[in-house]
């Protein structure tokens, strides 16, 4: 909330302030502090979610990498088994 702002529609000749109210400055400041606190809490929650998603993506990448390494080792094992061996060596 902004302080010292008149939010009554201004007329060209005479402005009617009969339905206007005055709000204590401390009330406005306390509401602003509450809004900032809630916003900060939400931003912290979003940061936590972002860190979790990054960590999850990193784990999925490592899992994929390990699976590919297993496949590669299996293929190398097959290649080694297919080699002919003789008694001269």
N, C-alpha and C positions, 0 to 999 in steps of 0.2 A: 504494500500500500504506500502510496506517496503521501508525504506530509505537506500540509499547507496548500492543498489543491482544492479549488472550488469545483465540485462536480455537479453543479446546478446549471441547467441550460441557460445561457445568457440571451436575453431579449435585447432588441435594439434600443428601446426606450427605458423600460423599467423591468428589473429582474425581481422575480418573486422568491423570496427566501423563507416563506412561511412554513414549508415542509422540509426545510434543511435541518440537519442535526450537526452538532459539534462532537467530535470524538477526541477523547483524551490522548495526548501524545504518547504516553506510556503504553496505552492499549495498542496503538498502531505499532510501536516498536516491539512489543512482546509478540504480536502476531507475525511481524516480519522475522523475528528471531526463530519462531516456530516453523515458519515456511522454509527458512534457510536450513534448519536442522533436519526437517523431513527430506528436503532436496539432497542434502549431504548423505543421509542414510540411504536414499535410493541410488545415488551415484556409487556409493560403496558396494551396494548389492550388485549393481551392474558390473563393477570391476571384478568382484569375486566370480561372477558368472563367466566373464571373459577369460579370467585365469583358468577356471575349470575347463572351459572349452578348448583353450590352447593346450592344456595338459592332456586332455582326452585325444586331441588330434595328434599330439606327439606320441602317445602310447599306441594309437592305431598305426602310425607310420612305422614305429619300431616293430610292431607285430608283422606288418607286411614285409618289412626288410628281413626279418628272421625267417619267415616262410620262404622268401625267395632264396635266401642263403641255404636253407635246407634242400630246396629243389636243386640248386646248383651242386651241392655236395652229393646228392643222390645221382645226378648225371655224371659227375666225376667218378663216382664209385663204379657206375656201369661202364664207363670208358676204361677204367683200370682193369676191370674184370674181362673186358673184351680183348685186351692186349694178349698177344701170344707170348708165352714164356718158353724158353728152352733150357736145357740142362747145362749149357756152356757158361752161363753167367754165375 
